[in-house]
Amino acid sequence: MMAAAVLIGLVVILVVVNIILLMLYISAKSSPYYVVYDEETKSALKRRVTSLKEDLESELVDFDVEEWEKTLEESIDEEVRNL
């Protein structure tokens, strides 16, 4: 009699777990993690990324490390004086 009760308990637990997994599966199918863009949106995004990349590359060419270090040191000195 005890074995039958344990067996029924296990079956009930397995059924509940299967129902929960089914609900999670359906939820994941209805709201995928990825976004599908149409071709126009994809090409607009590619153009924007390319433009940002070119802007960044041109700024890096003009970037003067020595001037940046000097400005940073001056800023740190000013902050220390204000303490």
N, C-alpha and C positions, 0 to 999 in steps of 0.2 A: 504494500500500500504506500509506503514511504517513497519507494523508487518511482512509482507512478506520479506522485505529487512533484517530485524533483524533475521528472521528465516533462510534465505539463508546464512547470515553471520555466524550464529552459526553452520550450517551444514558444511560450508567451514572450519571453525576453527576445528571442531571435526574431519573432514577428515584429515586435516594436522597433528593434534595431533596423530591420529591413524597411519598415515604413519611413523611419527617419532618413535613412540613406536615399530612398526614393524621392522624398521631399527635397533633399539637398541637391540631388541630380537634376530634378525638374527646375529648381531655382537657378542652378548654374546654367542650364540650357537656355532659360528665358532671358538671362542677363549675362551675356558673354563678357569676358575680361578685355577683349580687344575691340577696337573700333574700326569699322570698314568705311573708308572714304571713297567718294566717287572720283573719277579721273580728274575733274576740274579742281577739286579741293586738293588732291594729291599734288598736282602740278603747281598750284598756288603755294602750297607748303614747301615744295622743293625750291621754288624761286625765292621764297622768303629765307629759307635756310642758306641758300647759296649767297644771297645778298648779305646776310649777317656774317657769313664766313668771310666774304671779301672785305667787309667793313673791318672786321676784327684783324684780318691779315694786314690791311693797310695801317691800322693803328699800331700794330706790333712793329711794323717797319719804322714808323715815326717815333716809337717809344725809346726814350733815352734813359738808360738805367742809372747813369751817374747823376743826372738831374733828379730822378725819382729818389735816389738815396739821399741826396742833399736836402730835398724837400722833406723827406721823412725825418731826417736828423733834426732839422729845424723845428718840425712839429713836435718831436719828442722833447727837445730842449724847452720849448715853450710850455708844454704840459708840465714838465718838471718844475719850471719857474713858478707856475701857477699853483703848485702844491704848497 
